[in-house]
């Protein structure tokens, strides 16, 4: 494990605190007048979701987790193993529990490339590309003559994700969706 000074901590880093993995949710460097500067760090436990607040002096250190990111391919959902991914280099398969995948399941298609991050041989997070292309399987009908700017309707995508899109999107079209915000980004011709 690599020790880092409190002043080097940044939002999004994975830290090992009291033997458990935490992600840095917030970081603030406070220098009040002529007092000593402190670093206020909010950590979120990856496994339990609980938050921990730390106040650290500039010379104090934290343990940065030694993570191993691997390019993987999503294969399928197995209700016993969870979501099954295959390492793109070694072809080893990993079952990742549904609670770890969370809302990212709405953007997973079979054979989709992603990155799975491991800690001591166990998967801890999944990174998806910034956007994915999904097919519309159900689209609401919009009343004819309704041409006001910004008219939207609800659609259902092939993964089960429900989304608001412009009224001109039809059933069977491919749309680009942000994996970070879950918002419609445009039509796709892939």
N, C-alpha and C positions, 0 to 999 in steps of 0.2 A: 504494500500500500504506500502511496505517495502522500506525504504530509504537505499541506499547503497553508500559507499564512491566512489569517482571517481577512486581510485586505485583498487577497487574490480570489476570494469566493465570488462567484457570479450566478445569476439566476439561471436555473436549468441544470446546474452541475449535480452529479450524483455523489453524495457524501455518505460515508460509513460512520454512523453515530450510535454509540452504545450497542455495537454488534449488528445493527440493522441498517438497511439501505434507506436513505432519505433523499428526496430531490429538493434543491433550494428553490422555494416558492417566492421568497422576497429577500432582498438584501439592501441594507441602508447603512451608509457610513455617516456617523454623527460626530461632529467636532464642535462641542459647545464651548464657545468663548475660550477662556484660558484653562479649561479642564482637559483631561486626556481624552483623546478620540476613542470612540467605541464603534463596534460593528454589530448591528442588529440583524440577525439572520433568522428567517422563518423556514423551518424544514418540514416537509410533508413525508411521512412514512409511506413508502411505496406499497408495502404489504397491507397495512391496517388503515391507511388514510388519515391517521391522526397527525395533528400539527404540534411542533415543538418550537418555542422561541428561545434563541440563544443571544446573550450579550457577551461579546468577546472583545478583549483588548487587541491592539494591533499586532502584538507579538505572539498571541495565542495561535495554535494550529488546529486544523481539522484533518481527518483522514479522507482523502479522495478515493472513491471506490475504483478498483481496477476492473474496467469493463471490457468485454470482448464483443464488438459488433460484427455480425456476419451477414452477408447477402443471402437472402432466402427466397423461396417461392412458396406461396400459399397453395396447398393441395386441396383440402376438403375439410368439412366439419364432421367429426366423429363424436357422438354424444357421450362416449365413455372417456376418450382421450382429450376432447376439446378440439380446438382448431389445430390442424396438422400442417406443419411447415417443413420444407426440405432445404437443407443447407445446399446452396448452389455450388459449393466447391467439393465437399466430402460426400454429398448425397445422403447424409444422415437425416432421419426424420425426427421431429420434435412435436409432441402434443402440448399445446399451450391452453391453460384453462380459460373458460369463457369470461370470467371476471377480470383477467389480465388483459384480454383483448378489448373488452368494454365496447364503446361506441364505434370503434374502428371496424367492427364487423360489418357495418353498413357499406364499407368501401372495398371489401375483399371479394374478389372474383377468383375462380380457380385459375391457377398458373400465373397469378399476379406477383410481380417482383416487389420485395420490401426488404427491410433490414431488421433483424432481431438482435437485440442486445442481451448478452449473457453475463452473469456474475457467478463465479465459481461453478460453472457448468449448468446453471439454471437460467432460463429466460426471465428477464425482468421488464422488458419493454419492446414495443414494435413501432417502427417508424415507417410510415407510408410516403409515397411520392406526394408532392403538394396538391395534385389534382388527379382524378381518375375519370375515365369515360365509362358511363353506364347507359343501358338501354331503358327507355320508357316502356313499361308494360301495361300501365293503365293511365289514361288521361281523361280529366273531366271535360265535358263539352261546355263551350262558352257561348252565350247568347249572341246571335248574329246582330250586327249593327252597333255593338258595344265597342267603340273605337277610341275610347278615352285613353290617353297615355298611361302607361304603367299597369295595364290590366294583367293580372296574374291568375293562375289556376293551379290546383293541386294535381300532382302526378305521383305515381308509384313506380319506383325503379326496380330493376331485376333482382337487387339484393334485399328488397323490402323497404328501403328508405323512401319516406314520403317527403316531397319537396315542392316548393312554390316556384313556378317557372312562368315566363311570358305566355300569353294566350295563344301564340302561333305554334307552340311546340305540340306535336301530335304523337299518337301512339306509335311505337316502333322506332322513333328517332333516337339517336345517340346524343347524350348531353354530357358536358364537362362539369364536374362537381368538385368544389374545394374540400379536401380532407381535413382541413383545419377548422373551417367555419361551417361546413355543410351547406354552403350556398351554391346556387346555380351560377356557372361562369360563362355559359354559351353553348352553342351547338358544336358537335364534333363530327368530323368526317372520317374518323378511324374505322 
